[in-house]
Amino acid sequence: MSYVLPTKHTNPDQTAIYAATLMLKYLAKNRICNFNELKSFIEKNIEGGEFLFIPALSILFLLGKIKYHIKTDSIEFIDS
């Protein structure tokens, strides 16, 4: 099963795009959060979320919507 490119048989609530949307909503509300906190949020809200987390992060990073802070192991929402 492909988690990045949905097909007609893919459940829309189990895609990386959906996970990225949930992450954006969560980060827009909290502005910055710990890596593990965000991962737990996705795993709790999406079945199979542990497989969707990294692809969703990659999508948001490539779109320029998040920034990763190495020293604090946190992810920040960039509103631009």
C-alpha positions in Angstrom: 0.0 0.0 0.0 1.3 3.4 -0.9 0.9 6.0 1.8 2.1 9.0 -0.2 0.1 8.7 -3.5 -3.5 7.7 -2.9 -5.4 5.5 -5.3 -9.1 4.9 -5.6 -8.9 2.1 -3.1 -7.0 4.2 -0.4 -8.9 5.3 2.7 -8.5 9.1 2.7 -8.0 9.1 6.4 -4.9 6.9 6.1 -2.7 8.9 3.8 0.4 11.1 4.4 -1.6 14.1 3.0 -4.2 13.7 5.7 -1.5 13.2 8.4 0.2 16.4 7.2 -3.2 18.3 7.4 -3.7 17.1 11.0 -0.1 18.1 11.8 -0.7 21.6 10.4 -3.8 22.1 12.5 -2.1 20.9 15.6 1.0 23.1 15.0 -1.1 26.1 14.1 -2.7 25.8 17.5 0.5 25.1 19.5 3.0 26.9 17.3 5.9 24.6 18.4 6.0 21.1 19.9 8.3 18.3 20.7 8.9 15.7 18.0 7.6 12.8 20.2 4.5 14.8 21.2 3.6 15.3 17.5 4.3 11.7 16.7 2.1 10.5 19.5 -0.7 12.8 18.3 -0.6 11.3 14.8 -0.4 7.7 16.1 -3.4 8.3 18.3 -5.5 9.9 15.7 -4.7 7.8 12.6 -4.7 4.1 12.2 -1.2 3.2 10.9 0.0 6.7 11.9 3.5 5.4 12.8 4.1 4.8 9.1 2.6 8.1 8.0 4.5 10.4 10.3 7.8 10.7 8.5 6.3 11.1 5.0 3.9 13.7 6.3 6.8 15.6 8.0 8.6 15.5 4.7 5.7 17.0 2.8 5.4 19.8 5.3 9.2 20.5 5.2 9.3 20.5 1.4 6.4 23.0 1.4 8.2 25.2 3.8 5.6 25.0 6.6 7.7 23.6 9.4 11.2 24.0 10.8 13.1 21.4 12.8 15.2 22.5 15.8 17.9 20.0 16.6 18.9 21.3 20.0 15.4 21.1 21.4 14.2 18.2 19.2 11.1 20.3 18.3 9.1 21.2 15.3 8.0 24.8 14.7 5.1 25.9 12.4 6.2 28.6 10.0 3.3 30.9 9.0 4.3 32.4 5.7 
